[in-house]
Amino acid sequence: MPLLGWFHRHYFRVQTSGWEHVPPAGPMLVVGSHNGGLASPDLAMTLYDWHRRFGFERRVYGLAHAKLWAGYPWIAGQVAAIGGIPFHGRKAMAVLERGDGLLVYPGGGQDAFRPHRQRGRIQFAGRTGFLRLAIRQGVPIVPLISWGAHDTLLVIDDLYPLARAAHRLGVPWPLGIDPEVLPLYLGLPWGLALGPVPNLPLPVPIHTRVCAPIHLARSGLAASRDRDYVQQCYQLVTSRMQEELDRLRAEKT
């Protein structure tokens, strides 16, 4: 916490708001948009803000891509130390059933490494697993947005479509793992880098905001399997988050 606090105050000069929207008790799904590559500094700063406000009794766990444990075990160890768990449906349900908060970033690598020109856009790549989970468990969705973290590196473009075409022609994936995203970016410490490799974020101001909870109209197993309803919820959540991000961007630029 002291180390994260130094980064919070002096390196990223974080401004944060909306914490009154966090329900005082009970399970919830906190849904965020990834920024800033594998470093995702807004995630670390949000966890710092969470714990300095609620202490360590109001627990929140973060779902991380299982490939993180396969490709970057050292980073995965650090993630686990602050409450990260590999994404798995049963693990996620266990957290909510225990009454804890669950933090999820549905966009994954496509969101974290989206080109810099798209930094103002919510990008969940059509993934709806988090919604099926929230609907099944009947928990509120608390949107989490941020502005500035995507400036900690400059993503030029995602070359994954070219890499996938080469793989289909017989070129193997590095380490035998499909990266799902292949960004070309400028950043520390590599300068020009290719691939979802770890980076050191630049010291730019970050603004985070917790938004009002979204309470979905239906819940339960049957509702979670209703594709049309899940898509309606997807549009509701992403549009609400986009509106909030546009508002935050306008305030801070």
C-alpha positions as CSV (number, residue, x, y, z in Angstrom):
1,M,0.0,0.0,0.0
2,P,2.8,2.6,0.7
3,L,4.4,1.9,-2.7
4,L,1.0,2.1,-4.5
5,G,0.3,5.3,-2.6
6,W,3.5,6.9,-3.9
7,F,2.5,6.1,-7.5
8,H,-1.0,7.3,-6.8
9,R,0.0,10.7,-5.5
10,H,3.3,11.5,-7.3
11,Y,3.6,9.4,-10.5
12,F,0.1,9.2,-11.9
13,R,-1.4,12.0,-9.8
14,V,-4.7,10.2,-9.7
15,Q,-8.0,12.0,-9.5
16,T,-10.9,9.8,-8.6
17,S,-14.6,10.2,-7.9
18,G,-17.9,8.3,-7.6
19,W,-17.0,6.0,-4.7
20,E,-20.3,6.8,-3.0
21,H,-21.8,4.5,-5.7
22,V,-20.2,1.4,-4.3
23,P,-22.9,-0.6,-2.5
24,P,-22.1,-0.7,1.3
25,A,-22.5,-4.5,1.5
26,G,-23.3,-7.6,-0.6
27,P,-22.0,-9.1,-3.8
28,M,-21.5,-7.0,-6.9
29,L,-19.8,-7.1,-10.3
30,V,-17.5,-4.1,-10.9
31,V,-17.0,-3.9,-14.6
32,G,-14.0,-1.8,-16.0
33,S,-12.4,-0.9,-19.2
34,H,-8.7,-1.9,-19.5
35,N,-6.1,0.7,-20.4
36,G,-2.3,0.9,-20.8
37,G,-1.2,-2.5,-21.9
38,L,-0.2,-5.3,-19.5
39,A,0.7,-2.7,-16.9
40,S,-2.9,-1.5,-16.7
41,P,-1.9,1.2,-14.2
42,D,-5.5,2.4,-13.7
43,L,-6.3,-1.1,-12.3
44,A,-3.6,-0.9,-9.7
45,M,-4.6,2.6,-8.8
46,T,-8.3,1.6,-8.4
47,L,-7.3,-1.3,-6.1
48,Y,-5.3,1.2,-4.0
49,D,-8.3,3.5,-3.8
50,W,-10.6,0.6,-2.9
51,H,-8.5,-0.6,0.0
52,R,-7.8,2.9,1.4
53,R,-11.5,3.5,1.5
54,F,-12.9,0.2,2.6
55,G,-9.9,-1.4,4.3
56,F,-9.3,-5.1,3.8
57,E,-12.6,-6.5,5.2
58,R,-14.7,-5.3,2.1
59,R,-13.0,-7.8,-0.2
60,V,-12.8,-7.5,-4.0
61,Y,-11.3,-10.1,-6.3
62,G,-10.2,-9.5,-9.9
63,L,-10.7,-11.9,-12.7
64,A,-7.5,-12.2,-14.9
65,H,-7.0,-14.1,-18.1
66,A,-5.8,-17.6,-17.5
67,K,-3.1,-17.1,-20.1
68,L,-1.4,-14.7,-17.8
69,W,-0.5,-17.6,-15.6
70,A,0.8,-19.6,-18.6
71,G,2.8,-16.8,-20.3
72,Y,3.9,-14.6,-17.4
73,P,4.0,-16.6,-14.2
74,W,6.0,-13.9,-12.3
75,I,3.4,-11.2,-13.1
76,A,0.6,-13.7,-12.3
77,G,2.1,-14.2,-8.9
78,Q,2.0,-10.4,-8.3
79,V,-1.5,-10.3,-9.5
80,A,-2.6,-13.1,-7.2
81,A,-1.0,-11.3,-4.3
82,I,-3.4,-8.4,-4.6
83,G,-6.5,-10.5,-5.2
84,G,-6.3,-11.7,-8.8
85,I,-7.7,-15.1,-9.7
86,P,-7.7,-16.9,-13.1
87,F,-11.0,-16.5,-15.0
88,H,-13.2,-19.5,-14.4
89,G,-16.9,-19.5,-14.0
90,R,-17.0,-21.5,-10.8
91,K,-14.4,-19.3,-9.1
92,A,-16.3,-16.2,-10.1
93,M,-19.6,-17.6,-8.7
94,A,-17.9,-18.7,-5.5
95,V,-16.7,-15.1,-4.9
96,L,-20.2,-13.7,-5.4
97,E,-21.9,-16.4,-3.4
98,R,-19.6,-15.5,-0.5
99,G,-20.9,-11.9,-0.7
100,D,-17.6,-10.4,-2.0
101,G,-17.1,-8.0,-4.9
102,L,-15.8,-9.2,-8.2
103,L,-13.8,-6.9,-10.6
104,V,-13.8,-7.9,-14.2
105,Y,-12.4,-6.3,-17.4
106,P,-14.3,-8.0,-20.2
107,G,-12.3,-6.4,-23.1
108,G,-9.1,-8.2,-22.1
109,G,-6.1,-7.7,-24.4
110,Q,-8.1,-6.2,-27.2
111,D,-9.2,-3.5,-24.7
112,A,-5.8,-3.0,-23.0
113,F,-3.9,-2.7,-26.3
114,R,-6.5,-1.0,-28.5
115,P,-4.9,1.6,-30.8
116,H,-4.3,5.0,-29.3
117,R,-6.8,6.5,-31.7
118,Q,-9.5,4.4,-30.0
119,R,-8.5,5.3,-26.5
120,G,-11.9,7.0,-25.9
121,R,-14.0,4.0,-26.8
122,I,-15.2,1.2,-24.7
123,Q,-14.1,-2.1,-26.3
124,F,-15.4,-5.3,-24.9
125,A,-15.0,-7.3,-28.2
126,G,-18.6,-8.6,-27.9
127,R,-17.8,-10.6,-24.8
128,T,-20.9,-11.3,-22.7
129,G,-19.7,-13.9,-20.1
130,F,-19.6,-11.2,-17.4
131,L,-23.3,-10.4,-18.0
132,R,-24.4,-14.0,-17.9
133,L,-22.7,-14.2,-14.6
134,A,-24.3,-11.1,-13.2
135,I,-27.7,-12.1,-14.5
136,R,-27.5,-15.6,-13.1
137,Q,-26.4,-14.4,-9.7
138,G,-28.7,-11.4,-9.6
139,V,-26.0,-8.9,-8.6
140,P,-25.7,-5.2,-9.5
141,I,-23.2,-4.1,-12.1
142,V,-21.0,-1.2,-11.0
143,P,-19.3,0.4,-14.0
144,L,-15.7,1.7,-13.6
145,I,-14.2,4.0,-16.2
146,S,-10.9,5.9,-16.5
147,W,-9.2,8.4,-18.7
148,G,-5.4,9.0,-19.2
149,A,-4.1,5.5,-18.6
150,H,-4.1,4.7,-22.3
151,D,-1.5,7.5,-22.7
152,T,1.1,5.5,-20.7
153,L,2.1,3.9,-23.9
154,L,1.3,4.6,-27.6
155,V,-0.4,1.7,-29.3
156,I,0.1,2.2,-33.1
157,D,-2.0,-0.7,-34.3
158,D,-3.0,-4.3,-33.6
159,L,-1.3,-6.7,-36.1
160,Y,-3.1,-9.8,-34.8
161,P,-5.1,-10.3,-38.1
162,L,-1.8,-10.6,-40.0
163,A,-0.3,-12.9,-37.4
164,R,-3.4,-15.1,-37.4
165,A,-3.2,-15.4,-41.2
166,A,0.4,-16.4,-40.9
167,H,-0.4,-19.0,-38.2
168,R,-3.0,-20.6,-40.6
169,L,-0.2,-21.0,-43.1
170,G,1.9,-22.9,-40.5
171,V,3.8,-20.2,-38.5
172,P,3.6,-21.3,-34.8
173,W,2.5,-19.0,-32.0
174,P,5.3,-17.9,-29.6
175,L,5.5,-20.2,-26.6
176,G,2.7,-22.2,-28.3
177,I,0.1,-19.6,-26.9
178,D,-2.3,-17.7,-29.1
179,P,-1.8,-14.1,-27.8
180,E,-5.3,-13.0,-29.2
181,V,-3.7,-9.5,-29.7
182,L,-0.4,-8.4,-31.3
183,P,0.0,-4.7,-30.7
184,L,2.8,-2.6,-32.2
185,Y,3.5,0.2,-29.7
186,L,5.9,2.8,-28.5
187,G,6.7,2.7,-24.8
188,L,9.1,2.0,-22.0
189,P,11.4,0.2,-21.7
190,W,11.5,-1.2,-25.2
191,G,10.9,1.9,-27.4
192,L,9.2,0.2,-30.3
193,A,7.7,-3.1,-29.2
194,L,5.7,-5.9,-30.8
195,G,3.4,-8.2,-28.9
196,P,1.6,-8.1,-25.6
197,V,4.9,-7.8,-23.7
198,P,5.2,-6.1,-20.2
199,N,5.8,-2.4,-20.3
200,L,6.7,0.4,-17.9
201,P,3.9,3.0,-17.9
202,L,4.7,6.7,-18.6
203,P,4.0,9.1,-15.7
204,V,0.8,10.7,-17.0
205,P,-2.2,11.8,-14.9
206,I,-5.0,9.2,-14.5
207,H,-8.6,10.0,-13.8
208,T,-10.9,7.2,-12.5
209,R,-14.6,7.2,-11.8
210,V,-17.0,4.8,-10.2
211,C,-20.5,5.1,-11.8
212,A,-23.9,4.4,-10.5
213,P,-24.9,0.7,-10.2
214,I,-26.9,-0.9,-13.0
215,H,-29.7,-3.2,-11.7
216,L,-30.7,-5.6,-14.4
217,A,-34.4,-6.3,-14.8
218,R,-34.2,-10.1,-14.8
219,S,-32.1,-12.7,-13.0
220,G,-31.6,-16.4,-12.6
221,L,-30.4,-19.3,-14.7
222,A,-33.1,-19.1,-17.4
223,A,-32.5,-15.3,-18.0
224,S,-28.7,-15.9,-18.2
225,R,-29.4,-18.3,-21.1
226,D,-31.7,-15.9,-23.0
227,R,-29.4,-14.7,-25.8
228,D,-31.6,-11.8,-26.8
229,Y,-31.8,-10.6,-23.2
230,V,-28.1,-10.9,-22.7
231,Q,-27.5,-8.8,-25.8
232,Q,-29.9,-6.2,-24.5
233,C,-28.0,-6.0,-21.3
234,Y,-24.7,-5.8,-23.2
235,Q,-25.9,-2.8,-25.1
236,L,-27.2,-1.2,-21.9
237,V,-23.9,-1.6,-20.0
238,T,-21.6,-0.6,-22.8
239,S,-23.7,2.4,-23.9
240,R,-23.9,3.6,-20.2
241,M,-20.1,3.2,-19.8
242,Q,-19.5,5.0,-23.1
243,E,-21.6,7.9,-22.0
244,E,-19.8,8.1,-18.7
245,L,-16.4,7.9,-20.5
246,D,-17.4,10.6,-22.9
247,R,-18.4,12.8,-20.0
248,L,-15.2,12.2,-18.1
249,R,-13.1,12.8,-21.2
250,A,-14.9,16.2,-21.8
251,E,-14.2,17.2,-18.2
252,K,-10.5,16.4,-18.2
253,T,-9.5,17.6,-21.7
